[in-house]
Amino acid sequence: MSLKTITARLAATAAALIVSTAVWAADETVGFVTHSQGDPFIQQIIDGAQAAAKDLGVTLTVAQQAGGAPEGQLKLVQNFANAGAKGVATSVPGESMAGALNELIGSGVPIVQYNLLSQGVKAPYVGEKSVESGRILGKMIVDKLGGASAKGTVIIGNCFPGFPVLENRAKGVQESLKAASGLNVLGPFDVKVSAVDNYNRWEQLYAANPDAVALIGLCAPDVTSLGKLNAANGDKFVAGGYDLTELNLKAIKEGHAYVTIGQSAFVQGYLPIALLVNSIRNGVALQPGFYNSGSQIVTSEGVDMANGLPKITFEEAEKLAADPAATATYYAPWTKSLTAELLGAAPQPIAAESE
């Protein structure tokens, strides 16, 4: 089924969902706090949160910081709470945030974590199964290199060393790479998160290991950087990484990168807002635990979008990456499934995130 057909069939569903929630109060404000301001993947998460706010009739206010300093992130959350926000969704880039976030929760401010978590925070978390997503990526690379008989050097890069989700991805990648005993795995190395620094770090690593057969990134900027690097060096290595940004998809389309694993950015933005709104309006206490946003698998041959959604072509994925409204319409069957009963049910244990 084409994206155009899907969009046409689901437009009415999305409209009905908006109408059904329009009777709810429209004066509730919820805060949304992000790290890595300006990153295209983070913007896709914000797009999902804004879609939820529109569907559910709440006011969404977004606050962002460059990089991922925990103290800066916490300050933004506290600012929302002090200003009277009914709830806050935030990524949690450091365990040092846990105590203060738990104090806010204890004071009656509902909190939902997404994308980056602290297991010390007494709040639900929305994100991928991080180790499993790494296993998927690692297996895709091994298979592309020839399976168990693959040989050569593989370099792994991590833009935020120490962050549990990214460390878990690395574990999963390394686990899958062990299927080929002839692979020599280096890293993970710190490749930084800003686009310029990220490319420079990868360039330095490849210059030091020019015979590397594969370079694998664990963060959103990596596929774009690796695609440029591969193009500049005659496409001699297999490149893989994470997230469905326009530039990442462009690198795959042009043949400079092989695979990117999505973590359902729309879900990571939408579901935290839905959980907060259900808690605020229905008096449902948010329980600590894990909500799996799903892992998407993207190659030039096709796209598995996870979450029970129809598979799409690579070209359709490109269109969605560039169009938040079309993305929201595509996800309408999933958003419609988020009933109050489902949102109020107990999540999986937080340990399931890293299984």
N, C-alpha and C positions, 0 to 999 in steps of 0.2 A: 504494500500500500504506500503511495507517495506521501510526502510530507504535506503537499497541497491538499490532498484528500483528507488526511488526518485532521489538518487545521480546520477545514470546512465542517467536518462532522462534529468536532469538539467545541466549536465556537458557541453553539447553543448551550452546551453543558456548562461551559465556563460562565456564560451570562446568567444562567439559572442559579449557579452557586453564589454569584455576587448578589443577585436579587434576594436569595434566601437569607443572606446575612445582613442585608441592609437595615433590617428592623432592629439590629443590635445597636447599643449606644455607640455614638461616634466620637465621644470626648475622651476616650482612653488614649494615653500616650505610652508607648513602650520604646525603650532604648535599644540600640543595636551597636555594639562596639567591635571594631575590627583591628587587626594588625596589618602590616604591609600595605599601607595606603597607596592607592594607584595601581596595584597589581591587578591585571585583567581577571585572574581567577577569583580574587576577593570581590571584585565588582560583580561577578556572576552570582556569588553568594548574596550580596546586597540586593541584586535584582530579584532573587527568590524571596528575600524578606519583604521587599516592597510589594511583590505580588501578593503575599499573604496579607499584608496590611490592607491592601486594596480589597481583596476578597472578604476580609473579616471586618472591615469598617473601623479600623483603629488608625491612630496617627503614629507613624514610625519616624523616629529621629535617629540619624546615624552619626556616630563619632568615630574617627579613624586616627591612627598614629602610624608614622613611618617606622619600619622595623618591627621589633617585637619585645620592647622593654616591658617587663611585668609591671613595674611601678607606674609607667605611663598608662598602660591598659587599665590598671586598677583605678587610677584617678578618674578616668573617663566614666567608668562604671559608677563610681561614687558620686560624680557630678550629676548623673542621671537620677540616682536615688535621692540626692539632696534636692533636686528640682521637682520631685514628686512623680517621677515615672512610675507607672503601675507595675512594671517588670522590666528586666534587662536580659538580653541575650548577648553573650560575649565569648570570644575565643579566649583561652587561658594559656598564655605563653610562658608561665612560670609557676612553680609550686608555691612561691612566696605570696601569691595572691589568695591562697586557699583560706587562710584565717580571716581576712577581712571580708571576703565574699561570704563566708559562713556567718559572719556577724550580720551582714545585710539580710541574708536568708532568715536568720533568727529574728530579725526585726520585722519580718513580714513582707520583704521585697522578693518576689519570685525571681529566680535566676535560672537560665538554661545555658549550658556550654555548647559550643560547636567548633569543629575543625581542629582545635588544639585544646587538650583537656588536662585537668589536674584531678587525679583520683581522690585527692583530699577534699575536694569541693562537694558539699552535700546537695548536688543538683544533677539533673539528667544531662547527658551528653549526646549530641547528634554528630555522627561522623562515620567514616568507613571502618571496616574491620582491617586494621592497619597491617598486621602481619600477613594476613591472607592476601591483601592487595599486593604486598611485596612478593609473595609467592607467585601470584599470577604474572606479574611483570617479569620476574626472574625466569619463569618457565618460557614465556614468550621469547625472551632473548636467547635462551639455551636452544630452543627449537629452531630459531632462525640461524643460529651458528652451526647447526648440524646435529643437535641432540647430544647424547652421551659421549659421542666421539669428538665433540668440539674441543679445540685447543686455542691457547693464546691468553693474552692479558685483558682483563676486564677491569675498568675503573668505575667506582661508585662515588657519587658526590652528594652531600647533604648541605642544604642552605642554612639550616638551623640546628647544628649539632647539639645534642642534649634534650631536644624536645621529644617526649615519649612517643608520639605518633610517628615521627620521622625515624626515630631509632627502631621502632617496630617494623616499619617498612624495610629498613636495611636488613633486619633479621630475616624477613621473609624472602627478600631478594637473594641473600647469601645462602639461605637454605636451598632454594631452587638451583642456584648455580653449582651446588655440590654434585648435582646429577652428572656433571661432566668433570671427571677428575683431572682432565688436561687443562682446565682453565685456572689461571693464576689471578686471583681477585685482589685488587688493591683498593684501600679505603675502608670506609667512607672518608672522603676529604671534605673540608669546609669549602664550599663553593659560593657562599654568600647569596643574598636574596635579591639585591638590586640588579637590574638588567645588565648594566655596564660591568659591575664587579663580577657577576655570575659568568658572563662570557670570558672575561679576562682570566678568571680562575680555571675554567675549563681549557682555555687556550694554553695556559701554563702546564696543566697536567698532561695534555696531549703532546706538547713539545717535549716533555720529559719521558714520554712513553709513546713514541711515534708508531710502534708496531701494535698498539692496542687494537683488539678486534671488536670491542664493544665499550661504549660509555653509557652509564646509567645514572640518571638524576632522580632525586627523591622529591623534588619541589616543582612548583608551577613554572618558573622561568627556564628550567633546564632544557626542555625539548627545543624551545626556540633557539637557545644558545648553541646546543649541540647540532641543530640543523645548519646553522650558519657556519659553524666550525667544520662540519663534514663537507659542506659545499666548497669551502675554501681549500680543502685538502683532497679533493677528488673522490669524495664519498667512499672512504676506505674502511670505515667502521660502522657497526650497527648502533644506532642511537635509540634510546628509550627513556621514558619518564612518565610524568603525571600531568593531568588536567587538560580540559577541552577548550583552551583559549584559541582565539582566531589565529594567532601566530604559531601556536603549537600545531594546529591542524594544517596550516600552510606548509610547515616543515615536512609533515608527512605527505601531503599532496604532491610536493615537489620531489619526493623521493630522498630527502636528506635525513629523515628520521623514520623509524620503522613503526613504533607503537607508543601510544600514550594511554595511561590508565586514568579514567575519570573517577572522581569521588562524589559525583552527584551534587554539584555546587548549588543547584536550585533547591534540592532537598535540604541541604545544610542551612540555607537561608529561610526557607518556608516553614519547615517543621518546628524550629525553635519558637517562631512567632505564634504558630498554631497552638503549641503547648502552653505558652504564656497566656494567650487569650482564653483558652479553656480553663486554665487555673484561675484567672482573674474573674471571669464571668460566672463560672460554675462552682467556685470555691473548692476546687480540687487541688489538694496538696501535691506538689511536684516531687516525685520520688527519685533519688539517685539511681542511676542505671544507664544503660546503653541503648540508643536507637541507631540501627544500621542504615546509613544513607545509601549504601550500595556501591559496588565497583563497576565502572563502565570500561569496556575494552574497545579501543579504537585503532584500527589499521586502515590502510587505503582500501582494503577489500570490504569493509563494512563496520558497523557499530552496534554493539550490544549495550543498550542504555540502562539495563537493570530495572528494578522496582516494578516488574511485570509490564513494562511499557513495550510497545512494538519496536522491533529492530528497524533501523533506518540505514540509508546509504551514507557513505562518507560525505557526499555532496549535501545531503540533508542536514548532517551534523554541522557542516560549515554554516549553513543558513541559520540554524538555531543559535550557534555561538555568537552570531552577529545581531540577533534579534530577540531581546528579552520578552517582547509581547508574544512572539511565536512560541518561544520556549514555555511560557506560562500556559498557553493553549495546549501545547503538546502534553504537558504534565497534568492537564485537567482530570483525567481518569484517576490519577493518583491522589490529587488534592481532594477530589470528591470522596475518596475512601476514608478521609480523616474525620470520622465521626467523633462525637463527644465520648462515646463509649470506648472507642479505640484510643483516643488521646488520654483517657483517664486510666487505662489499663497499666499494669506494672510493666516497666521496661525490662529488657534482659539485664542480668548482672553486668556490672561494669567490666568485669574480667573478660567477658565475651568479646570486647573490643580488640583484645590482643591475642585471641586464640588462633 
